[in-house]
Amino acid sequence: MRSSRRKVVVAMPYGGSGVERRKAILNFSRLKYIVENKCQVVPPVPSTTGTRVDYDVEVAKTAMDEIPKKALEQIRSADILIAGLYEPNQTVAYELGYRRAGLRGRTVILMANSQDDVPVYEKAVAYQDWRQDDVLKEIDSIAGRNFPPLASFKVDIPGGLKDVIDAKDDGLMMALQLSLQEIEQDFGVWFPDPVQKLRGILSEGIDRFYPFSVVEVSFSKRGEFDDPPAAVVDFNEDFSHLYGYVSREAALKDAPLTLDRLLKRIEKFSDSAHWEQFMKE
């Protein structure tokens, strides 16, 4: 099964120190564990049956009482933003507004305990219910102890919290999975295999081409190819010499050349390890 990765950034209250900081780390661990391990999301494009979406979840690097440029860049560039609104926090409200103002403002998930937690400008937006009493009770219990050590947001999720999530957190798991599946519609056309996609572009858009053609691919707008999508614009004669063609005319005699044939010809001049890496990429 093929997969692709999305970067998810969490904007959330960080707590000050001590118990509140430990609680914030556990809240983040809960989200990270569910999104990365429990959500089974597939791309919406029919031709990609057999693929899945994987997620890397990280916390926005916001310092106390300030929002550094690095955090804002994280929030702007992330594929998805999760905003933790389950506690009143002006920083999270600002970060959410900042994200909404950008090009990716639609790819946002709100986490809240009730409608009262949601900022007034987000009242019309659906939110996911953060409250699950057994899970929150376990978070409070772990946060109130000195063990396990929770020095940063990069620590592994404690086993006790993981067990309670597995047993009790079905509601949040399902809500996040549905939200992520819906968000996939906003990412446009899915290209899980560049070699397969290139093969399609060349076979559909070019009737004849020869080895070491320089192919220009054009787009009408983001994610949509022009019609025709590609054209041969030049020929790299120097490069063709490396693969047994003494001249442009010699290469032309091998036309029309499918991408499969071209790849097989190049493979002859590549060691197996490098070729496997090339095809993988």
N, C-alpha and C positions, 0 to 999 in steps of 0.2 A: 504494500500500500504506500503510495507516495504521500508526501506531506509538504506543507509550506508553513512559514512562521509569521506571526503577527507580534508586534511589540505593543504591549499594554502597559500604560503608566497609571499609577494610582495616586490621586490627590486626596489627602486625608489629614485629619488632625493627628499631630505627632506626640501630644502629651508633653509635659515639662520634663520631669525626671522621676526616678523611683517607680512606684506602682503605675502611674499614668503612662510613663514611657513604655514599660513592659506590656501594658495593655494595648498600646498603639501597635507595638510590634506583633502581638498576637492577632490583632484585628487584621493586619496586613497579611500575616501568615495564613489566616483563614481564606482570604480572597485568593491569594496566590495558589494555594493548594487546590482549591475548587476549580479555578480557571485552567490551570496547567494540567491537572490530573483527572478531573471529573467531567469536563465539558466535551462532548463529542459533536464537533461541528464539521460540516462538509461544505465545499464550495457549491454555489447555486448553479453553475454551468453544467448542463447535461453531459458534455463531452469529457468531463473530468471525474466521472464515476470511478470510485476506488481511491480517491484522494481524501485527505483530511486536513484540517487546519490545526496547527499547534501554536501555542502562545508562550511568550516570555514576558513575565510580569515583574515590573520593577516599581519602586516607589519614587515619586518626584523628589528630587534632592533639594528640599526647601529648609533653610535654616530658621531658627526661631526669630519671629518678628521681622522677617524679610523674605523676599522671593528673589534669589539670585538669578542671573541670566541663564545659567545652566539648567535650572529647573524650568524656566519658561520655554527654553528650547526643547527640553524633553516633552513638555506638555504640547507644544506646537507640532512636533514631528512624529509623535507616537501614532501608531495606527488606530489605537483605541484609548480613550481616557475613561477611567472609572473614578467617579467623584464620591467620596465618602461624606455624606451629609447627615449622618446619624448623630453628630454632635454639632452645636453651633460653632462655626469657625469662619472668620472673615477671610482668612487666607485661601481656604478651599473655595469659597464663593467667588473670590477674585480669579483664581486659577480656572474655574469653570467658565466664567465670563470670557476670559482670555481665549480659551479653547473655542468657545462658541463663535467668537469673532473671526476665527481663521477659516481656512479652506476645508478643514476636517471637522467642523463644528457638529456635524450630524453623528459622527461616530463616538458617542458618549453614552455611558451607562450611569445612572444615578442610584446610589444606595442610601436609603433613609428608613427611619422607624415609622414615620407617619407623614402625612401631607404637611403638617406644621413645620417639619424640618426643611422643606424645599423652599429655596428663595422665590420671591414673588415673580420674578421673570421666568421661572421654570415651572410654574404651577400647572401649566397645560401639558407638561411632559410626564410620561409614565415613569415611576421609580420602582426599584426592586426592594422588597421588604428585607431589611437587615436583621430584624429582630427574630431570634430563635432562642427561647429562654434557656434551654439546656446548654446550647453552645456558648451563649454569653455568660452563663453561670460558670462554665469550665474556664473561660478566659479570665473571669474575675478571680477564680480560685488560683490559677497558675500565676497570675500577675501579683497576687498577694504573698507569694512565697519567694524565697531566694534561689530556688532551683526549679527548672534548669536555668543556666545563665542566658540572658537575652541581651547580648551586648550591642547588637545591630539588627537592621532589617534583613540581613543576609543569612540569619541563622535558620536551621531546619525547623520545620514545624514540630512542636513537642508531640510525642506519641499519644498522650492522653487527649489532646485537642483533636488530633487526627481521627482517633477512634470515635469521639462524639460527633464529629462532622460526618463521618461515614454512616453513622447510625441514625442521626437526627436531622441533618441539614438538607434533606431532599428538596425542600421548597426553594431554597436559595440556589441549589445546583440546577434545578430545572429552569428557574427564572433566568439565571445567567446564560445557560445554554441557549434558550430561546432568544435572548437579547443578542447574543453573539451571532447566532444564525441569521437573524434579521439584518444585523450590521453587514454581514457578508454581501448583501445585495448592493451596498454602497461602494464596494471596491471595484466594480466593473468586471471586465473580462479577466478570467483566471488563466494564466499560462504556467502550468506546473512543469512543463518539459520544454525548454527552449529549442532543443534539437527537433522535437516533433513539430513545434510551431513553425520553425524555419522551413522544415520540409513542406508543410502545408502552404506557406506563403509562396515558396518557389514553384511548387507544382501547380498552384492555382493561378498565380499571377504572371508567370513567365512560361511561354511556350517552348522556347529554345534558349539554352545558354551553354557556355563551354567552361572547361576547367579554369579556375582562377579568375572568373568574372568578378568584377567589383559590382555588387548589387546594392542599389539604393532602395531602401524601404521608406515609404512616406505615410503620414497619418493625416486624416482630415480633422481630427480632434483627439484629445487624450483617450487612448484605449480603443480607437476605431481607425482601421486602415483606410487609406485612399483606395479608389477604384480606377485602375489596377493598383494593388498595394506595393508592387515592386517592379524595378526595371534594371536591366544591365546597362551600366553607364561607362564602364572602362574594363581594361584587361591588365592584370599584373604579370607581365612577361617574365620579369626577373624571378618572381616567386615560383612561377610554373616550372622553371628550369630545375628547381630542387626536386621536382616530382616526375622527372623523366620526359618532359616536353621540351624539345630543342627550339621551338619557335611557336609563335601564335598560330601559324598555319597547321602545325602538328596538333595543337590543342583543338583547333576547329574541326579537324577530321574525327575527333572523338565525340563530336556533338550530334544530336542533343544528349546531354548527360544529366541523369537524374541525381538527386542529392545522395541517394543510396550508393550509386556507383562512384561518385566523387569521394565519399567517405571511405569506401573500401579501397580506393586507390591510395588515399593518404595513409590509411592504416598500414599499408605495406612498408612505409618508410618511418614508422613510429614503433618504439619499443612498447611492449604490452602494458607496462605499468603506467607510462605516460598516456597511452591511448585510453586505458580504462578511466583515468582521472579526467581526461578531456571529455569523454562521453558522459561521465557522471555530472560534470559541470554544465 
